Amino acid sequence: MRKSLGAWLFTLGTACAHVPEKPPESAAGEPVSAETLLERAEAAYEARDYPGCAALYRQRVARCGDDDCRAGSHYEAASCLALAGQPAPALEEAKLAVARGYFNAEKLKLDPELASLHALPGWGDVLAAVQTNRDKAEYPPMPVPVLVAVDTYGSRQVEPGDVLALLGVETGKPFVHSRALFQDKAAELRKRYDLAWADVSLSYWLDSPTEARAYITVDLVDTGDTERLRFLPAPKGTPEDPEGLVARWRAYEKRGFELLQRGALNQEEGPACRVAHCIWGFAHPEFAPLEPVLVERVPVLRDAVVKVLREDANPEKRAAAAFVLAYAGTPEQVVASLVPFIRDPDGGVRNNVLRVLTAVQEAADRPLVDVDVVVDAISMPEGTDRSKSLYLLQMLLDDMKPEAVRALRATLIQRLGASLVAHAGFALPHFREPAVLILQRLSGEKHEAPEQWKAWLSRQTQ
């Protein structure tokens, strides 16, 4: 019986230029859109240009079309100012966010990026006002998750207990994610243990409109394992977006998140679409006109969409192109379009490529992806790389005849045995479940405890 990826797991990763407060104009003299300002603000955040990040979010307020956008922009400006060591201006932005209707009271109270505001006069007033907003809201905010566990993978020299101590987090408690703080922890891990690469990410699991879980994954690469970091060269082009399909998909994704946060997108039965993979489905009236266009035009423009995936310097556009290619034609055409980009240099692009491939294989009744390609993908460093690759291998084995699986058994145990056993010990289901199912298929046995799988693997290598 197949186990699908599920719909509501989101994974969140890890001297400053002055930006003017006046909302900017484009090169053509047109006002810069709220969406463009958001992209610039997020880029400034990732570059740790926190004053620039705050200024861009302030500029975005004037371009927003509704108070939800304005409130969110003020909130993000507050976070950036606090990270820049400017708590007093950050408090003023938090006040503006609440005045515009911001109502996620628990997040504001627990957000580590706003910790420097807690001692300031006026913080209590902000907490009281946001709670008033929450009490009056027509729908609940996205819930703050409870941290379930921390999983560590990839290093032979770093102990999981040492990682947990370095992170300083407490399981079983509500947890608000900060990319900036996760980046700091990853840098500390790299330095302390002389690692080739480290990343700290959070998986957000939405169980209901009011309940969520979170899992932290710490991915490490030792200096002797740099082959795992082998990726395609970073694209540098600006190819044309064929008939605006990539832009339309990005708008669809963004709008879906907005509707989900407002409780206006019914996803209880999962997304329904005419191909193996989409994000939100197309039942919502705003989305209904898009899918017929994708079905009709993507097969015709497949090569042009692949060009965006291959050449565009913007990873967000490449990631969207990967999702658009789910509409590329036959399952074989979709697979052929995506497989060459499994090792894209950007983790978000790799995630989308593997997600579509997994969905296509799940819908098939015969193997469509080469097993060697999938085994190689399982060695990649990021958790999102490996979780999708594990599911893809599970789907492949499900579609193989028993004799074909038996022929691969020894090779798969030799190449993947240790990795499968390690992932079978994860708390996060999106690692543990496919790893256990693969081990069951290869072994003909059923175990749940990680120690039992370790003992089984030891017997295979004696």
N, C-alpha and C positions, 0 to 999 in steps of 0.2 A: 504494500500500500504506500502510495507516494505521500511525502510530507512536503507541502509547498513552502515557499519562502515566507508567506504571510505578508500582510499589507502594512502593518503599523510599527515597523522598526526603523528608527532613524539613527544614524551614526554621525556624531559630531567630532571632528578632529581636535588638532592642536593650534641726538640733536635732530630736530624735526622741521620739515618744511612748513612754512606758514600758508594757510589756506584762507582766502578772504571770506568774511561773513556774508557778503552780498551774494544772492543766488547767481551762479555763473550762467553764461550763454555759450552755446555751441559755436564752432568755427563759422557757421553760417549765420550767426546772430540770433538763433532761436534759443529760447530758454531750455536749459538742461532739464531733463525729466527727473521725476522722483526716482524712477528705476535706475537711471544712470548714476545719480547721486548716491543711491544705496550701494551700487557696485563699487564706486570710488571709496565710500566710507569703509566698506568691508575690506577693501584692499589696503587702506591706510591702517586699519586695525591689525591685519595680518603682518604688515611691515612694522608694527609697533610704533607707528606715528600717531600717538593718541591725541595730541592737540589737533592734528589735521583731521583725524577721525571725528572728533567732536564738532569741529567747524563744518564738516560736510553733512553731518546729521542735522545740525542747526539750519543749514541751507535747505536741506530736504523738507523741513517743516513747511516752507513757503510753497513747495511744489506738490505737497500732498493733496489728495482729493477728498479726504475724510479725516475725522478726528482719531480714528484708530491708527492711521498712518502717522498723524502728528504726534499722538501720545507715544507711539513706539519710537519715533525719531528722537523725541526729547529724552526718553528713557535710555536709549543707546548713547546719546550725547552725554548723559550723566555718567554712564559706565566709563566712557572714554576719558572724560575729565578726571574721574576718580583714579583711573589707572595712570594718568599723567601727573598725579600728585597735586591735584587742584580740587580738594573736597568741597570748599565753599561754593564755587561755581557749579560743581556737580550737584550739590543740594538744590540749587536754584532750578537746574534742569529737571531734577526729580519732582520738584513742586509743579513745574509746568506740565510734566507728563501726567501727574495726577489730576491737575486742573482740566486737562483735555480728556479725562475719562479713563486713564490707565487703571486697571482693576485686578491685576494678578498680585494680590496682597502677599501671598506666601512667597512668591519668587522675589519680590522687592525686599521683603524682610530678610531672606536668607542669601541673597546674591552676594558672593564673596567679593565681587568687583566693587560693591558699594559699601564694604565694611568700614572704610575710613569716614563715612558719613554718620555712623551711629552715635558718635560722641558729640555731634554738633547740635546746638540749639535749633530747634525746628524739625529735627528728624522725627520726633514723636508726632508732630502735627502731620507729617507726610504719611506715617503709618496709619494714623486715624482716618485721614482722608481717603487713602487707597482702600481701607476696609469698608468705608461708606460706599465707595464705588462698587466694590465687590458685592455688597449686600443688595444693591439696586440693580445689578446686572441681570439681563434677561437670559444669559447662558453662562456656564462656568468657563473660566480661563483654562488654557492648557495646564494640566496638573503638574505640580512639582513631583518628580518621581522619588521613590524610596530606593536608596542604593542597596542592591542585593549582594554584589560580590565584586571582587577585583581578580581578573584572570591575567596571568603573565605567560608570555610565550616567546621562544626564539633564542634564548641565551643559555649556554652551558655553564656560565660563571656567576650568574645573578640569581639569588634565591628569592622566591616569591614573597617570603616574609620581610626581606629587606626592602623590596619594592613597596609593600604596603606601608611600612614604617616611613619611608621617604615621602610617600604621597600624603600621609597624615589625614586620611579620610576614615570615616566610621560607617561601617555597613549597618543596615537596619534603620537609618535615619534619612529624612528628606535631603535631597542633594541638588544644588543648582550648579550647572556646568559653566565653566569659564575657559574659553580657548586660550586666553593669555596665561592663566595659571597652569594649564596643562602643558603649554609650550615651555614654561619655566621648569616644570618637573621633568619633561623629556630632556631638556638641555642638561639638567643636573644629573640625570641618569647617564647620559653620554659621557659626561666629564668624569664622574666618579668611577665608572667601570670601563672606561676607554672603549666604548662601543662604536661600531661603524654607523649605527643608526638607532634611534629610539623614537617611539611615538606613544602618546597617551590619548586614548579616545573614549568617548562615552556612547553607549547604545541606549536609546530611549525607547521603551516598550510601552505603548499606550494600550492599557487593558480596557478602559472605559472612559467616558467623558470626564470622570473625576478621579481616576486612579491610573498610576503609571509606575513602572519599574525602571531602574537604571543599572547598567553593568559597565564597569570600567575595564577596558582591555589595554594592557601594556605590551606593546610589540617591540622586540629588541632584535638587533642583528650584531653578532660578534664580528670582530675584525677579520676573522678567518672565514667568514661566510658571505663575503661581499658579492658573490655570484647571485645571491638572492635579490640584490639591488640592481640587476640588469634590466634597463628599460630602453624604450625607443628614444631617439633624440627628440628634444622638445621642438614642436612645430613653431614656425615663425611667420606663417603666411596670414593673409586676410582674404580667403576665397569668398566668392559671392554666395550668399544664402539663397538657395534655389526657391524662388517664389515665396520667400519669407517663411518657409516651413520650420526652420530651426527657431526663429524668433517667435513664431506662433506657439511652438511647443513650450518654450521657456515661459511665455505668458500664461499658458495653461497650467504649468506646474506651480508657478507663483500664486495664481489665483486660487488654485486648489488648496494650497496651504492656508491662505487667508480664510476661505470658506470653512475649512476644517476647524480652524481656531475659533471661529464664530459659531460653531455647531450647526452650520448650514449645509454640510455635505454628509449625506448618509452613506456610510461605508460599512454598515453592519454585515452585509453579504459580500464585501469585497468588490473591487472594480470589475466592471464588465466591459469588454471591448471585442472587436472583431478579429483580433490577432492574439498571439500568445501573451503579449505583455503590454500593459499601459499603466499609468499611475493612478488616476482617479476614476477611470471610466468616463462615460459620456452621457450619463443619465441626467446630470444637472442641465437645466435649460441653457446656461451660458456656454456649456461645452458641446452640446449636441451638434452644432454646425461643423465642428472641426474634423471629426473622424471620417466622414465621407470624403473630405479633401485629402486626408492622409491615405486612405485606401486607394483613391484614384491616382494621386499625383506622385507619391513616393516611389512606386515601382518604375514610373517613367523617368523620374529624376534621381534614381538610385545612385548613379555614379557621381552626381554633383553633391549629394548628401555625404557620400563616402569621402569626397574631397574635403569637405568641412572637417570631418573626423580625422583625416590624415594630416591636414595642413594648417588648420586655424590655430593661431597662437593663443587664443582665448580658451582655456579649459572648460569654461561654462558652456561655450558653444559646442565644443567637441562632445561634452557629456550629453547635451541635448540631442545632438546628431545621432549618438548611439541609440537613444530611445526612439527617435524618429525611424531609424532603420528596422525597428520591429515590424514596420509596414512595407519592407523592401520587396516583398513578393512571396515566393515559396519558402518553406522552412530552410531548404538548402541555400537559397539566395541570401536569406537573412544571416545564416551561419557564415557563409563565405564573405559577406560584407564586414562582419564583426571580428572574426578570429584573428586577423592580422594586428588588431589593436588591443589585444589582451594585456600587453605590457606597455601601454601608454604611460608616459612619465607622471601623469596626474592620477592620484588615487580615486577621485570622483569619476573620472572617465572610465578607469578600469572597472570600478564598481558597476557602472551602467552597462558596459559591454558584457560583463559576466552575468549580470542580472537578466538581460534579454536572452543570452545564450541558454541560461538555465531554464527560463520559462519556455523557450522553444523546445528544448530537449524534454521538458516535463510533458508538453503537449504531444510529443511524438510517440511512436510505437517502435522505433528502430534507432540505433545510434546515429547521431548526426555530427558529433564533434570527436576528433581524434583523441584517444585516451592519453597519449603522450603529451598533448597540448595541455590537458587538464592537470595531469600530474605535475607538469612544470609550473602551472599557475598556483598550485597549492604551496609551492615554496616561496611565493612572493611575501613581502614583509608585512603589509598592512592587514589588519583583521578583516576588513571588508573584501580584500582580495581572496583570502582563504575561505571565509564562510561561504561565499558564492561558489568558489571552486569545489568545495566539499559537496555542496548540494548538487552541483553539475555532475560530479563523479557518481554520486548516488543515483541520479537520474539515468546516467549512461549505463550503469550496471543493471538497473531495473529493466532496461530495454535490450539487454544482451541475453542471448541464449545461455543456458547453464554451462554448456561445453566451452563457450567463449570466455565466460568468467573463470572457469577452472584453468584455462590456458594462461590467463593473466595473473592468477593468484600469487604465484611465487614472486613474480616481478613486482607486483603492487606491494606485497608485504615487505620485500627488500627495500623498495624505494620510499614507501610511505608509512611503514608500520609504526615507527616511533612517532611520527607526526600525528597519525590517526589516534594513537593511544593518548598522546598529550591533549589533543582536542576533545577526546572523550571525557577527559577530566575537567573540562570547562564548566562553569556555572551557566554561562550564557547559552541558551538553547540553540541558537543559530550556529554554534560550533559543535556542541555536544551531540545533538540529535543526528545530523548527517554522519558524523564520525562513527557513532555507535552503529548506525544502520549499515555503513560500509563494512565495519569490522564483523558484524553479524553475517553479512553476505560472504565475506572472504573466509570466515572461520567455520560457519555452520553452527556456531554456538551463540548463546544469549547470556550476556553479562551486563550489569548496570554499573557496578562499582569500578572505578578506574584501576584499583589494585588488581582486580580480576583480569582486566585486559592486559595489564603489564605482565602478569604471570603467563597469560596465553602467549604473548609476543615472545617472552623469554623461551618458552618451549619451542617456538618455531625456529629460533636462531641457534639452538643447541646442536 
